[in-house]
């Protein structure tokens, strides 16, 4: 297969771009159980897990609404933000896939009372912007066995 020169150059330059982020999991679950700092406390507390799905994160957006990956199985109909209290998913609402992407919006029956999450909406193409990525991750829930494997879900 031959690639046109512009496609080949684009491929080469994209491969030489430095890594912009790194996720490290060293097996110490205590790092996953507490807020990194007070500036990120709301974001940390707004991340939950689909109960029964050890690798299914959700993010509280506003009110009763949550964002998760389209591929996450939500059939257990429960979400937990603290590993103990569960919130029922509104099955009558179902889910709404976002523009054919691997994201969907789901709704809870009751508002968990969490603050609104500020979403990044800068489409200017700027680089060098610091972002905080928080997912439920390996070891965050003390009620679920640590699956290890050296990675975490974001």
N, C-alpha and C positions, 0 to 999 in steps of 0.2 A: 504494500500500500504506500502510495506517495502522498505526502502532505504538501500543500501549497506553501511557499516560503513564508507568507504572513502567519499562517497557522503554526508552522514550525518555530518561528521566532517567538510567537506568543507562548508556546509551550515551553520553550527554553527559558524565557524570562520568568515565567510563573514558577518554574522549578527552582530558580535561583533566589527567589524571594526569601528573606529570613523569616524564621518562625516568629509569630506575633504573640503567641501564648503557649503556656505549658501547664498541664495538669499533672500533679504528682500525688500519688497515693502511696504512703509508706507503711500502711497497716496499723497505724496508731489511731484508733477510732476516736480518741478524745479530741482530736483536732476537728472532727466533723460534728461534734455535739454542741459547740458553743459558737456564738456570733463572733466573726473575725474582729470587729471593732464596732463602736457605737454608730459610726456613720453608715454602716451597712446592715444594721440590726433589722430594719423593716424588710429589706430584701431577703435576708436570711430567714426570718420568721414567716415570710409569705410563700416559701417553698414547701410543698407537701409531697406525699406519696400516695399513689392509688393503693389502697389497702389490698393485700394479697398479691400485689405485683411488685416484687422486690426491685425491679428496674424501671418503674414507671413514675416519673416526676410530674408534678403539676405546679403551676405558679398562679397564685391568687392575683387577679388583675384589679377587680373592683367589685364591691358588693358580693353577689353570689357567683360571679363569673371567674373561671379558671382557664388557663392555657396549658395545653399538653401536646405531646407529639401525636400525630394522626395514628401512628402504629401502636400506641399504648392501648392495651386492653382495659376498658373501663367497666367490664361486665360485673365486677364485684360490687359496684355501685357505692363504694365508700372511699373517702379521702381522709388522710390524717396529716396535720401540720406539725404535731408534737410527738408523734409515735404512740400516743395513747388515746386521745379523743378522736372519734371519727365523725365525719359529716357525710350525710347521704347525698348522692348525686341525683338530680332531678331527671328521672328517666323519661318523663313526658317531654322534656326539652330536647332530649337526644344529644347530638353534638353537631357542630357546624365546622366543616373543613374550611381552612382559610386558603383561598385562591389556588387550589390544587397542590398546596405544599404539604409537608409532613407536620402540619400543625392543625389543631382543632380547638374550638371553644366548647367548654362544657359548663353546666350550671349546677349549683348546689340547691337543695331544698331550702336551707336556711343560710343566712349571711354569717360567716365565721367571725365577723367583727375585726378583720385585719385592715390595716391602712391600704389605700390605693397604691398600686405599684407603678412607678414611673417607667415608661417604656422608651427606649432609644428610638428617635424618629428622624435623625439627621441623615438625609439622603444626598448630601453634598459630595460624598466620596472622600472626605477628609481621612487622613491616616494619622497614626500616632495618638489616637484618642484612647484613654484608659477606660476600661469597662470591667465590671465585676460580674462574673458568671457564677451562679450558684445553682446547683441541682441537689436532689435529695442525696445521691451519692452512697457509695459503699460505707457501711459503718454508722450512718446517721441514726438509724433506728436500732435501739438496743434490744428490741423484741424480735429482730430478724437476724439469723446467723450471718456472719460476715462472709461474703462470697469471695473476698480477696481478689486475686487476679491482677493486681497492680494497676487498676484503672478506676475511674469514677464516672458517673453519668452526668452530663451537663446538658 
